[in-house]
Amino acid sequence: MEKWRKRVKQLKRETYALYLAYKDTRVSWYARIWVALVVGYALSPIDLIPDFIPVLGYLDDLILIPIGIFIAIKLIPEPVLTECREKAAVEMGEGMEGGWKTAVIIITIWVSLALLVGYWVIRLAGNS
């Protein structure tokens, strides 16, 4: 069980380091888009496959997120990633403040997307 806790902590730190890299101007625009998608999905309470579905529910958490993080790491320049990992380790060791801000941003994005899809569906239904 301790091994899993360490792995989860490492995954959280890596996700936060990617978030920090996203904000760095030395990272290319396409890497920033990919990182935003990966970090947003990793921190989002909404999954492609809901967790309550046996076995398949955790498939995205066990496979998709690590693959997305792996690709994101390859897209970020090594000096930037090293610097962000060090900063993430320091900040997470001290206890991150503003975690609720990140949650609000992610929830806002999901609600906005849901509203856009709802608007699109209503428009399509009205044109039929």
N, C-alpha and C positions, 0 to 999 in steps of 0.2 A: 504494500500500500504506500509506503514511503517513496518508492521509486516513481509511482504514479503522481504523487504530490509534487515531487521535484520536476517531473516532466511538464505538468500543468503550469507550474510557476515559471518554468523556462519558456513555455509557449506564450504565456501572458506577457512576459518581459520582451520576447521577440516581437509580439504584436504591437506593443507600445513603442518599441524601437522603430518598427515600420511606420507607425503613426508619426513619430518625430522626423523620420526620413521624408515622409510625404510633405512636410512643411519646409523642407530644405530646398533652396533654389538650385542647388547643384544637381538635383535629381531631374531627369528628363520628364517631359510632359506625359509620355505614354507610360512610364514607370509610375508616375504619380497617380494616373488614372487606375492602373492595376492595383496599386497599394490601397487606394481609397476603396475599391471594390472588395478587396480581401479583408481589410481591417473592418470595414462596415459590416460585412457578412459575419466575420468572426465575433464581433461584439453585438450583433443583432439578436434580439430574442426570437426572431422569425427565421425558420429554417426552410430549405427547399423540401425536405422530408421531415415532417413533425417527429419529435423525439419519442412520442408515445407509441409509434409504430414499432413493434418488436424488431430488433436487429437493424432493419433499414433506417430507423430513426436516428441512429448514431453514426450511420455511414458517412454522412457529410462531415460530421465533426471529426471523425477518425481519418478520412481520406481527402475530402475536398479542401478543407482548411489548410492542412499541412502542405498539400500540393501547391495551393495558392501562395502560401508563405514562401515555399521553396522557389517558385518562379519570381516572386517579388524580390527576394534576396539576390537572385541572379541579375536583376535589372538595375539594382542600386550600386553605384560605385563603392568599392571596398572601403576607402577612407571615410566616406559619409556614413556607411553602415557601422563601421567600428565606432565612430564618434557617437552615433545615436544609440548603439548598444550600451556604451559606457554611461551615457546620460540616463538611459532607461534604468540601468542597474542602480544608479545613485538615487534617482527619483522614486523608484519602487521600493528601495530599501528604507527610504524616509517615509514612505506612505504617500501615495499620489493624492494630491488634492485636486478637486475639480472632476472627479470621476462622474459625478452627476451631470456635469456639463456635457461630457461625451455622450452619456445616455440620452440627454435631451436632444442633442444634435441627431443621433441615430434614429430616435423615435420620430423626430420631425421629418427626416428624410423618408421614412417608411410611410408616415401618414400622407405626406405630399404625393408619393408615388401611388398610394391607394386612391387618393382623390383624383389624380390624373387618369388612372385606369377607370375609375368609376365614371368620370366625365366622358371618357372615350366610349365606354359601353353604352351610356345613356344616349350619346350622339348617334352611335350606330343603330340603336334600337329605334330612335326617332326617325331615322332615314329609311327604315324598312317598311 
